Structures are given as C-alpha cells and as structure tokens.
Amino acid sequence: MWSFGLQGCAEVEWSVEFFPPQGAEGFAKLMTAAASLQRCGCFAFASVTYGAGGSTRERTFAAVARLQEAGWEVAPHLSGIGSDRAAVAEILDRYAMAGVRRLVLLRGDLPSGVVDPGEFRYAVELVTFVRARYGDRFWIAVAAYPEYHPQARSAAADLEAFAAKMAAGADCAITQFFFNADAYAYFVEEARRRGVFQPIVPGIMPITCFSRLARFADQCGAEIPRWIRRTMEGLENDSKGMRAFGEEVVFRLLERLRMFGAPGFHFYTLNQAEPTLALIQRLGMGERRGDNGLF
Ligand SMILES: Cc1cc2nc3c(=O)[nH]c(=O)nc-3n(C[C@H](O)[C@H](O)[C@H](O)COP(=O)(O)OP(=O)(O)OC[C@H]3O[C@@H](n4cnc5c(N)ncnc54)[C@H](O)[C@@H]3O)c2cc1C
C-alpha cells in the first residue's frame, strides 16, 4: 500500500503545452488560445513541443519567440535522438541568447526510416550534456511515464532509467497523460524510493474528442480505461455530451491528484484554451474571469 501526500515538495507550478503550428492561421489560433490561458493567471510557463528528428525546428523557434513576445515564460522542448552535440549546442545557444531559462529535454523518437540514433541515445545523455555545457543556466524538465514507457524492458528498468535521468540534473519531471490516479501515486512513491525528490508533475490531457484521444493513447502507450472508452464510443455523435463527460472524468482525476499532493499540473492544450479553462474554473482557480464567463 502506498501513502498519500507523496510529493513532499513546496513548488506548485502549473503549465501549459502548445505545439508549433503551421501557417499564419495556425499561429493566429495559437496566440488567441495562449492569450486566453494567460489571462487566467494560473500558469508559470508554456512549453512548446519539438518534432521528431528536428522536423519542427524553425516552427518551434518561431512559436517560442511569439509566446515570449506575448509575455510568456517559455520552455522549449528539445529531443536528442538523431542529433549531435554541435547541433544541440547551436539550438541551446540560440535559446540562451533569447533569454530562455527553461527546457524540456527528451530522447524523442526517430522518424520512420531513420536508423542512426546520433550522439544522444537516451534523454539522460542530453541532460548530462546540457548540465556539463551550461551549468545551472537552464531549469530542466524531463518526461515520466506513470504507466511506463512503451519500449521499457520492465517497470523496474524504466524506474531505474528515470531515476538516473533525474540524478543527471533534471529539476522536474512532467508525466505522459494518464487517467489512472493510482498509477501516478504508485510511480511517485517508487521514484521516491529510488532517491528522486524533484517534483513529478502530472501531464493532463483534457478530453474533447474520442477518436483523437484514442489515436494519441495508442501512439504513446497511455491506457484509456474500458469504462471511459466505452462511454465515449457511445457519445461519438454527441459532441456536447462528449465534452461534458470528458470534463467530468478529467476533473475527478485532478481532484484525486491534488489529494495525492501533485505539485502542479501540466496541461496538454493541443493549442485550444477552452477545455483547459473549463477545468481550471471547476477547480476554483484562475483570476479575472469576465462577466461573460470568459477569461
Ligand atoms: C512531457 C512530455 C513531453 C514530450 N515532448 C515531446 C516533444 O516535444 N517531441 C517529441 O518528439 N517527443 C516528445 N515526447 C515523447 C518522448 O520523446 C517519447 O516518449 C520518447 O519515446 C521517449 O523520450 P524520453 O525522453 O522519455 O526517453 P528516455 O528517458 O531516454 O527513455 C526512453 C526509453 O529508454 C529507456 N532507457 C532510458 N535510459 C536507458 C539506458 N541508459 N539504457 C537502456 N534503456 C534506457 C527507458 O526505460 C524508456 O523505455 C514527450 C513526452 C512527454 C511525457
């Protein structure tokens, strides 16, 4: 049996994640969503994803710059696989010059057809490299998997690899999305047993559309519990019902995670503000909600 109040760390930070969009319209949509989320006053930073093998490199730079201009503290993601030290240093020098203070460092996945892992086979190597080259210049977050990484040899091996990555100099971990609060609680406790005392922030995926959620879950190995899957399948032609059910499921998850002492939440916004804001409102968080109910 594992205990509650697992985290034992004071930092409470909420954050949002965006992906770098394509085209002027995509950027306009991103900035509108970002402005709504910013007005609620809940988030310490926004992170911006980085496509496999650097496929979104320039768009990630552009999104980071636009969000910084809009007043966000930004944490660009950077994946190491398929890359080398010189290329990574070039990107990080650019971020350092731009005043970026936070990074989310990942192994990433090789694009299909690419076999050369380059100089960073695992995220731990990237964290080690960044700490050696930049010292404490950057706050570093890494990925965690309460339901374990799909390629892990075993749960124990994944936990050991996670602990090594944290020991290499990560300040924080952000989890893959999940719907089973007990998996998170158990993972945190097992990590603590292995000497990980940094915050492990749950990654939260608001549910709005079943087919998209199922696609993401299949890609990253997150489990959608059968009762959620079956209920959502029955709501496929009822988008309002789907949203209401999805909001209820994720709200209850957030409540349980708070009870477990989660040190914040990281919302996978998919560049949409409303699903995240609806959850924030139900949690009784956020400021400056206008008379029309909008942030
Ligand atoms: C919060 C979050 C943000 C993400 N953002 C992005 C993004 O922007 N771009 C993107 O492409 N992907 C992103 N991903 C996905 C991530 O890149 C993939 O899940 C990838 O497969 C693993 O990355 P990692 O950093 O967790 O890898 P690692 O920590 O390196 O782990 C990968 C696998 O290798 C194993 N392992 C680790 N170290 C060792 C070792 N020394 N020896 C043997 N095995 C080892 C682990 O157990 C695990 O199975 C994100 C994931 C999360 C949770």
The ligand as a Gaussian input file, in Angstrom:
#p B3LYP/6-31G(d) Opt

LIG

0 1
 C        6.012000      15.688000     -21.072000
 C        6.406000      15.070000     -22.381000
 C        6.773000      15.889000     -23.446000
 C        7.159000      15.341000     -24.664000
 N        7.507000      16.184000     -25.693000
 C        7.966000      15.664000     -26.857000
 C        8.403000      16.519000     -27.913000
 O        8.331000      17.735000     -27.826000
 N        8.900000      15.942000     -29.040000
 C        8.989000      14.581000     -29.179000
 O        9.464000      14.127000     -30.227000
 N        8.572000      13.742000     -28.206000
 C        8.067000      14.250000     -27.047000
 N        7.655000      13.408000     -26.048000
 C        7.678000      11.964000     -26.276000
 C        9.053000      11.312000     -25.988000
 O       10.049000      11.855000     -26.832000
 C        8.916000       9.800000     -26.246000
 O        8.057000       9.230000     -25.286000
 C       10.211000       9.030000     -26.343000
 O        9.895000       7.711000     -26.817000
 C       10.948000       8.850000     -25.029000
 O       11.517000      10.021000     -24.616000
 P       12.150000      10.133000     -23.131000
 O       12.779000      11.453000     -23.042000
 O       11.152000       9.739000     -22.128000
 O       13.278000       8.991000     -23.266000
 P       14.209000       8.252000     -22.222000
 O       14.104000       8.803000     -20.858000
 O       15.557000       8.196000     -22.852000
 O       13.573000       6.778000     -22.191000
 C       13.237000       6.115000     -23.392000
 C       13.252000       4.594000     -23.175000
 O       14.597000       4.154000     -22.995000
 C       14.749000       3.511000     -21.743000
 N       16.047000       3.950000     -21.221000
 C       16.380000       5.166000     -20.744000
 N       17.678000       5.213000     -20.429000
 C       18.184000       3.992000     -20.722000
 C       19.504000       3.416000     -20.648000
 N       20.545000       4.115000     -20.174000
 N       19.649000       2.128000     -21.053000
 C       18.606000       1.406000     -21.530000
 N       17.354000       1.901000     -21.623000
 C       17.153000       3.181000     -21.239000
 C       13.574000       3.965000     -20.884000
 O       13.220000       2.981000     -19.916000
 C       12.494000       4.128000     -21.943000
 O       11.895000       2.885000     -22.263000
 C        7.212000      13.916000     -24.831000
 C        6.808000      13.101000     -23.762000
 C        6.408000      13.653000     -22.556000
 C        5.967000      12.750000     -21.429000

